[in-house]
Amino acid sequence: MHDLVPSIKKAGLSRSSLGRSSLGAALGVLMGLFAFGQAAEAANPFELNFWLSGPRYDGRVAPCEAALSTISSEFREKEGKFWNSDLQITGFGDIRETAFRPWQSDNIPRRYCSAAVMLTDGKPRTVHYSIVEDGGFASIGQGVEWCVTGLDRNWAYGPACRAARP
């Protein structure tokens, strides 16, 4: 790098003239690309997507009790596969709805619920969950998002399952 600068000065070139000429060349190439590019065209009938009318949510969300078997099986799978634990949910109690569509009416309908759970380790805990309309795999069926307080080991729902509640 040291030898390059004196040789440029001997040739009668300065840094500013090199910067201007390279900038001019870059702009020339860019303008050339725009000049020879393809013109924009309107969408053909297959690209119009006229059959898509947007989401239509009916607000038909299953009651809180409908998600318990899903939570139980997913909890068993998560504990066994990711945490090498044999914990399982043995029972549910005090099942209650905490909110239904707590935000604007044009959001995806959700029913928020909480329940007390008993685990195989003998400790009672609380599970917070939501049932989401069209929240299943590939938006087919209802989805369930849940968090067992004290067993959210990777803090996916924050401290004390705060993000699983409304």
C-alpha positions as CSV (number, residue, x, y, z in Angstrom):
1,M,0.0,0.0,0.0
2,H,2.9,2.4,0.8
3,D,4.5,1.9,-2.7
4,L,1.2,2.5,-4.5
5,V,0.6,6.1,-3.3
6,P,4.0,7.5,-4.5
7,S,3.6,5.8,-7.9
8,I,0.2,7.4,-8.3
9,K,1.6,10.8,-7.5
10,K,4.5,10.3,-10.0
11,A,2.0,9.5,-12.7
12,G,0.2,12.8,-12.1
13,L,-2.9,11.3,-10.6
14,S,-4.5,12.3,-7.3
15,R,-6.8,10.4,-5.1
16,S,-9.7,12.7,-5.8
17,S,-9.4,12.3,-9.6
18,L,-9.4,8.5,-9.2
19,G,-12.5,8.7,-6.9
20,R,-14.3,10.8,-9.5
21,S,-13.4,8.6,-12.4
22,S,-14.4,5.4,-10.7
23,L,-17.7,7.0,-9.5
24,G,-18.4,8.1,-13.0
25,A,-17.7,4.6,-14.4
26,A,-20.0,3.0,-11.8
27,L,-22.8,5.5,-12.6
28,G,-22.3,4.8,-16.4
29,V,-22.6,1.0,-15.9
30,L,-25.7,1.5,-13.7
31,M,-27.4,3.8,-16.3
32,G,-26.5,1.2,-19.0
33,L,-28.3,-1.5,-17.1
34,F,-31.4,0.6,-16.7
35,A,-31.4,1.5,-20.4
36,F,-31.2,-2.1,-21.6
37,G,-33.5,-3.6,-19.0
38,Q,-36.9,-5.0,-19.7
39,A,-39.9,-2.7,-19.3
40,A,-42.4,-3.3,-16.6
41,E,-45.6,-5.0,-17.7
42,A,-49.1,-5.4,-16.2
43,A,-49.9,-8.7,-14.4
44,N,-51.5,-11.4,-16.6
45,P,-54.8,-13.0,-15.4
46,F,-53.0,-15.8,-13.6
47,E,-50.9,-13.4,-11.6
48,L,-53.8,-11.2,-10.4
49,N,-54.8,-13.4,-7.5
50,F,-58.4,-12.3,-7.8
51,W,-59.6,-15.4,-5.9
52,L,-57.8,-14.4,-2.7
53,S,-60.2,-12.4,-0.5
54,G,-58.2,-12.2,2.7
55,P,-58.7,-13.9,6.0
56,R,-62.2,-14.6,7.3
57,Y,-62.2,-15.4,11.0
58,D,-65.5,-16.5,12.4
59,G,-64.5,-16.4,16.0
60,R,-65.4,-20.0,16.5
61,V,-62.8,-21.2,19.0
62,A,-63.1,-24.4,21.0
63,P,-63.7,-24.2,24.8
64,C,-60.8,-24.4,27.2
65,E,-61.4,-28.1,27.9
66,A,-60.8,-29.1,24.3
67,A,-57.0,-28.3,24.4
68,L,-56.1,-30.5,27.5
69,S,-55.3,-33.7,25.6
70,T,-53.0,-31.7,23.2
71,I,-51.2,-30.0,26.0
72,S,-50.7,-33.3,27.8
73,S,-49.3,-35.1,24.8
74,E,-47.1,-32.2,23.7
75,F,-45.7,-31.7,27.2
76,R,-44.8,-35.4,27.4
77,E,-43.1,-35.2,24.0
78,K,-41.2,-32.0,24.9
79,E,-39.9,-33.2,28.2
80,G,-38.8,-36.5,26.9
81,K,-37.3,-35.4,23.6
82,F,-35.6,-32.1,24.5
83,W,-35.1,-32.2,28.3
84,N,-34.5,-35.9,28.8
85,S,-37.1,-35.9,31.5
86,D,-39.9,-38.4,32.3
87,L,-42.3,-35.7,33.6
88,Q,-45.9,-36.0,32.5
89,I,-49.1,-34.3,33.3
90,T,-51.3,-36.5,35.4
91,G,-54.3,-34.3,35.9
92,F,-56.0,-30.9,35.3
93,G,-58.1,-28.9,37.6
94,D,-59.6,-25.4,38.0
95,I,-59.9,-24.9,34.3
96,R,-61.0,-21.3,33.5
97,E,-61.1,-18.9,30.6
98,T,-59.1,-15.7,31.2
99,A,-59.8,-13.8,28.0
100,F,-61.5,-14.1,24.6
101,R,-60.3,-11.8,21.8
102,P,-58.7,-9.4,24.2
103,W,-57.6,-7.0,21.4
104,Q,-59.3,-5.5,18.4
105,S,-61.9,-7.6,16.7
106,D,-59.9,-7.9,13.4
107,N,-57.0,-9.8,15.1
108,I,-56.8,-13.6,14.9
109,P,-59.4,-14.9,17.4
110,R,-57.8,-16.5,20.5
111,R,-59.3,-17.9,23.7
112,Y,-56.9,-17.6,26.7
113,C,-57.2,-20.1,29.5
114,S,-55.4,-21.2,32.7
115,A,-55.6,-24.4,34.6
116,A,-53.9,-26.1,37.6
117,V,-51.9,-29.2,36.6
118,M,-50.5,-32.1,38.6
119,L,-47.3,-33.6,37.4
120,T,-45.6,-37.0,38.0
121,D,-43.2,-35.3,40.4
122,G,-46.1,-34.5,42.7
123,K,-45.8,-30.7,42.4
124,P,-48.9,-28.7,41.4
125,R,-48.2,-26.0,38.8
126,T,-50.2,-23.7,36.6
127,V,-50.5,-24.0,32.8
128,H,-51.4,-20.9,30.7
129,Y,-52.6,-21.6,27.2
130,S,-54.4,-20.1,24.2
131,I,-56.5,-21.8,21.6
132,V,-56.0,-20.1,18.2
133,E,-58.5,-20.2,15.3
134,D,-56.7,-21.4,12.2
135,G,-53.5,-21.8,14.2
136,G,-52.8,-25.4,13.4
137,F,-50.2,-26.8,11.0
138,A,-50.4,-24.9,7.7
139,S,-53.3,-22.9,9.2
140,I,-55.6,-25.9,9.2
141,G,-57.6,-26.4,12.4
142,Q,-57.1,-24.8,15.7
143,G,-53.7,-24.5,17.3
144,V,-52.7,-24.5,21.0
145,E,-49.9,-22.5,22.5
146,W,-49.1,-23.4,26.1
147,C,-46.6,-22.9,28.9
148,V,-46.3,-24.6,32.3
149,T,-45.1,-22.2,34.9
150,G,-41.7,-23.2,36.3
151,L,-41.0,-25.6,33.5
152,D,-40.4,-23.2,30.6
153,R,-36.7,-24.0,30.7
154,N,-35.7,-22.1,27.6
155,W,-37.8,-19.0,28.6
156,A,-39.7,-19.1,25.3
157,Y,-42.6,-17.4,27.1
158,G,-40.6,-15.2,29.4
159,P,-40.5,-15.3,33.2
160,A,-43.5,-17.1,34.8
161,C,-45.0,-17.7,31.3
162,R,-45.9,-14.0,30.9
163,A,-46.1,-14.2,27.1
164,A,-48.6,-17.1,27.2
165,R,-51.2,-14.9,28.9
166,P,-53.2,-12.0,27.4
